Amino acid sequence: MSKIKEIPSFSNRTVIGVALIILSIFAAAALLRSTDKTELFWVAKTAIAEGDKIRADQVAMARLYLPGIKELYMPASEPIIGSYAKEAIESGEAIKASEIGLRQENILWRLVSLEINKGDLPTSAIRGTLVDIYQLTDSNRSLPIVTNLLLDAIPIYNVVGGAEISGSVQIILRVPLVNVRSLLEAYATGKIAITSHEQ
């Protein structure tokens, strides 16, 4: 004759203990919520070039603690997708309200296309990253090449692969209007070098 297994009974003390554990968990969660001073803000998932129309895949929401300066940044409650970047925004940065506009401010800059050697282009150079542009002068072969900083923190608009035979690449830069002429003159009269912009 098979034995019937007895279902263990729980005492009142066990039930009360379990209830207290559950209540303590909820109390701890409530305490954490009450002491959490972070708020949701928009941050850049990727680098955003000046003048870009912001896409959903370029931004995300993150909880940040910004005491005393939170008014300077875009809260998650404000719509940001579809607006325009008024200046370059680095990947991982919280987005400031001053960096965002409803219209494309394209009157202050121009797209400039330059053809350079692939070896002269930083490996990290992609759309939205910032680069520094140097003018190289070699007036006397007995002297080392002199580098003069021409422009700094210029955002890349696009990089287009050039001919494989020539080993060149076309880089399109978003250049402030006031600097376009000096850049084109330097490009036409000598060699330029492009390096990654260091913060």
Contacts in CASP RR format, 6 or more apart in sequence:
PFRMAT RR
TARGET T0000
AUTHOR 0000-0000-0000
METHOD contacts of the structure
MODEL  1
MSKIKEIPSFSNRTVIGVALIILSIFAAAALLRSTDKTELFWVAKTAIAE
GDKIRADQVAMARLYLPGIKELYMPASEPIIGSYAKEAIESGEAIKASEI
GLRQENILWRLVSLEINKGDLPTSAIRGTLVDIYQLTDSNRSLPIVTNLL
LDAIPIYNVVGGAEISGSVQIILRVPLVNVRSLLEAYATGKIAITSHEQ
36 63 0 8 1.000
37 65 0 8 1.000
37 67 0 8 1.000
38 63 0 8 1.000
38 64 0 8 1.000
38 65 0 8 1.000
39 63 0 8 1.000
39 64 0 8 1.000
39 65 0 8 1.000
39 66 0 8 1.000
39 70 0 8 1.000
39 75 0 8 1.000
39 76 0 8 1.000
40 61 0 8 1.000
40 62 0 8 1.000
40 63 0 8 1.000
40 64 0 8 1.000
40 75 0 8 1.000
40 76 0 8 1.000
40 77 0 8 1.000
41 61 0 8 1.000
41 62 0 8 1.000
41 63 0 8 1.000
41 64 0 8 1.000
41 66 0 8 1.000
41 70 0 8 1.000
41 73 0 8 1.000
41 74 0 8 1.000
41 75 0 8 1.000
41 76 0 8 1.000
41 94 0 8 1.000
41 95 0 8 1.000
42 59 0 8 1.000
42 60 0 8 1.000
42 61 0 8 1.000
42 73 0 8 1.000
42 74 0 8 1.000
42 75 0 8 1.000
42 76 0 8 1.000
42 78 0 8 1.000
42 80 0 8 1.000
42 94 0 8 1.000
42 95 0 8 1.000
43 59 0 8 1.000
43 60 0 8 1.000
43 61 0 8 1.000
43 62 0 8 1.000
43 64 0 8 1.000
43 92 0 8 1.000
43 93 0 8 1.000
43 94 0 8 1.000
43 95 0 8 1.000
44 58 0 8 1.000
44 59 0 8 1.000
44 89 0 8 1.000
44 90 0 8 1.000
44 91 0 8 1.000
44 92 0 8 1.000
44 93 0 8 1.000
44 95 0 8 1.000
45 57 0 8 1.000
45 58 0 8 1.000
45 59 0 8 1.000
45 60 0 8 1.000
45 91 0 8 1.000
45 92 0 8 1.000
46 57 0 8 1.000
46 58 0 8 1.000
46 91 0 8 1.000
46 128 0 8 1.000
47 88 0 8 1.000
47 89 0 8 1.000
47 90 0 8 1.000
47 91 0 8 1.000
47 126 0 8 1.000
47 127 0 8 1.000
47 128 0 8 1.000
47 129 0 8 1.000
47 130 0 8 1.000
48 54 0 8 1.000
48 58 0 8 1.000
48 85 0 8 1.000
48 88 0 8 1.000
48 89 0 8 1.000
48 128 0 8 1.000
49 85 0 8 1.000
49 88 0 8 1.000
49 127 0 8 1.000
49 128 0 8 1.000
49 155 0 8 1.000
49 156 0 8 1.000
49 157 0 8 1.000
49 174 0 8 1.000
50 85 0 8 1.000
50 86 0 8 1.000
50 87 0 8 1.000
50 88 0 8 1.000
50 109 0 8 1.000
50 155 0 8 1.000
50 174 0 8 1.000
51 84 0 8 1.000
51 85 0 8 1.000
51 86 0 8 1.000
51 104 0 8 1.000
51 105 0 8 1.000
51 106 0 8 1.000
51 109 0 8 1.000
51 174 0 8 1.000
52 58 0 8 1.000
52 84 0 8 1.000
52 85 0 8 1.000
52 128 0 8 1.000
53 82 0 8 1.000
53 83 0 8 1.000
53 84 0 8 1.000
53 104 0 8 1.000
54 80 0 8 1.000
54 81 0 8 1.000
54 82 0 8 1.000
54 83 0 8 1.000
54 84 0 8 1.000
54 85 0 8 1.000
54 100 0 8 1.000
55 81 0 8 1.000
55 82 0 8 1.000
56 81 0 8 1.000
59 80 0 8 1.000
59 81 0 8 1.000
59 95 0 8 1.000
61 76 0 8 1.000
62 94 0 8 1.000
64 70 0 8 1.000
64 73 0 8 1.000
64 94 0 8 1.000
66 72 0 8 1.000
66 73 0 8 1.000
66 94 0 8 1.000
71 97 0 8 1.000
72 96 0 8 1.000
72 97 0 8 1.000
72 98 0 8 1.000
73 94 0 8 1.000
73 95 0 8 1.000
73 96 0 8 1.000
73 97 0 8 1.000
74 80 0 8 1.000
74 94 0 8 1.000
74 95 0 8 1.000
74 96 0 8 1.000
74 97 0 8 1.000
74 100 0 8 1.000
80 95 0 8 1.000
80 100 0 8 1.000
83 100 0 8 1.000
83 101 0 8 1.000
83 102 0 8 1.000
84 100 0 8 1.000
84 101 0 8 1.000
84 102 0 8 1.000
84 103 0 8 1.000
84 104 0 8 1.000
84 105 0 8 1.000
85 99 0 8 1.000
85 100 0 8 1.000
85 101 0 8 1.000
86 98 0 8 1.000
86 99 0 8 1.000
86 100 0 8 1.000
86 101 0 8 1.000
86 105 0 8 1.000
87 99 0 8 1.000
88 128 0 8 1.000
88 130 0 8 1.000
88 153 0 8 1.000
88 155 0 8 1.000
89 95 0 8 1.000
89 99 0 8 1.000
90 130 0 8 1.000
90 199 0 8 1.000
107 177 0 8 1.000
108 176 0 8 1.000
108 177 0 8 1.000
109 174 0 8 1.000
109 175 0 8 1.000
109 176 0 8 1.000
109 177 0 8 1.000
110 174 0 8 1.000
110 175 0 8 1.000
110 177 0 8 1.000
110 180 0 8 1.000
111 157 0 8 1.000
111 172 0 8 1.000
111 173 0 8 1.000
111 174 0 8 1.000
111 175 0 8 1.000
112 172 0 8 1.000
112 173 0 8 1.000
112 175 0 8 1.000
112 180 0 8 1.000
112 183 0 8 1.000
112 184 0 8 1.000
113 170 0 8 1.000
113 171 0 8 1.000
113 172 0 8 1.000
113 173 0 8 1.000
114 170 0 8 1.000
114 171 0 8 1.000
114 172 0 8 1.000
114 173 0 8 1.000
114 187 0 8 1.000
114 192 0 8 1.000
115 162 0 8 1.000
115 168 0 8 1.000
115 169 0 8 1.000
115 170 0 8 1.000
115 171 0 8 1.000
116 168 0 8 1.000
116 169 0 8 1.000
116 171 0 8 1.000
116 192 0 8 1.000
116 194 0 8 1.000
117 167 0 8 1.000
117 168 0 8 1.000
117 169 0 8 1.000
118 167 0 8 1.000
118 168 0 8 1.000
118 169 0 8 1.000
120 193 0 8 1.000
120 194 0 8 1.000
121 159 0 8 1.000
121 169 0 8 1.000
121 171 0 8 1.000
121 194 0 8 1.000
122 131 0 8 1.000
122 194 0 8 1.000
122 195 0 8 1.000
122 196 0 8 1.000
124 196 0 8 1.000
125 131 0 8 1.000
125 156 0 8 1.000
125 159 0 8 1.000
125 171 0 8 1.000
125 194 0 8 1.000
125 196 0 8 1.000
126 156 0 8 1.000
126 159 0 8 1.000
127 156 0 8 1.000
127 157 0 8 1.000
127 158 0 8 1.000
127 159 0 8 1.000
128 155 0 8 1.000
128 156 0 8 1.000
128 157 0 8 1.000
129 155 0 8 1.000
129 156 0 8 1.000
129 196 0 8 1.000
129 197 0 8 1.000
130 153 0 8 1.000
130 154 0 8 1.000
130 155 0 8 1.000
130 156 0 8 1.000
130 196 0 8 1.000
130 197 0 8 1.000
131 154 0 8 1.000
131 156 0 8 1.000
131 173 0 8 1.000
131 194 0 8 1.000
131 195 0 8 1.000
131 196 0 8 1.000
131 197 0 8 1.000
132 149 0 8 1.000
132 151 0 8 1.000
132 152 0 8 1.000
132 153 0 8 1.000
132 154 0 8 1.000
132 194 0 8 1.000
132 195 0 8 1.000
132 196 0 8 1.000
132 197 0 8 1.000
133 149 0 8 1.000
133 150 0 8 1.000
133 151 0 8 1.000
133 152 0 8 1.000
133 154 0 8 1.000
133 173 0 8 1.000
133 183 0 8 1.000
133 192 0 8 1.000
133 193 0 8 1.000
133 194 0 8 1.000
134 147 0 8 1.000
134 148 0 8 1.000
134 149 0 8 1.000
134 150 0 8 1.000
134 192 0 8 1.000
134 193 0 8 1.000
134 194 0 8 1.000
134 195 0 8 1.000
135 147 0 8 1.000
135 148 0 8 1.000
135 150 0 8 1.000
135 186 0 8 1.000
135 190 0 8 1.000
135 191 0 8 1.000
135 192 0 8 1.000
136 145 0 8 1.000
136 146 0 8 1.000
136 147 0 8 1.000
136 190 0 8 1.000
136 191 0 8 1.000
136 192 0 8 1.000
136 193 0 8 1.000
137 145 0 8 1.000
137 146 0 8 1.000
137 147 0 8 1.000
137 148 0 8 1.000
137 190 0 8 1.000
138 145 0 8 1.000
138 146 0 8 1.000
138 191 0 8 1.000
147 193 0 8 1.000
150 182 0 8 1.000
150 183 0 8 1.000
150 186 0 8 1.000
150 192 0 8 1.000
151 175 0 8 1.000
151 179 0 8 1.000
151 183 0 8 1.000
152 197 0 8 1.000
153 197 0 8 1.000
154 173 0 8 1.000
154 174 0 8 1.000
154 175 0 8 1.000
154 197 0 8 1.000
155 173 0 8 1.000
155 174 0 8 1.000
156 171 0 8 1.000
156 172 0 8 1.000
156 173 0 8 1.000
156 174 0 8 1.000
157 172 0 8 1.000
157 173 0 8 1.000
157 174 0 8 1.000
158 171 0 8 1.000
158 172 0 8 1.000
159 169 0 8 1.000
159 170 0 8 1.000
159 171 0 8 1.000
159 172 0 8 1.000
160 169 0 8 1.000
160 170 0 8 1.000
160 171 0 8 1.000
160 172 0 8 1.000
161 169 0 8 1.000
161 170 0 8 1.000
162 168 0 8 1.000
162 169 0 8 1.000
162 170 0 8 1.000
171 194 0 8 1.000
173 183 0 8 1.000
175 183 0 8 1.000
183 192 0 8 1.000
186 192 0 8 1.000
END
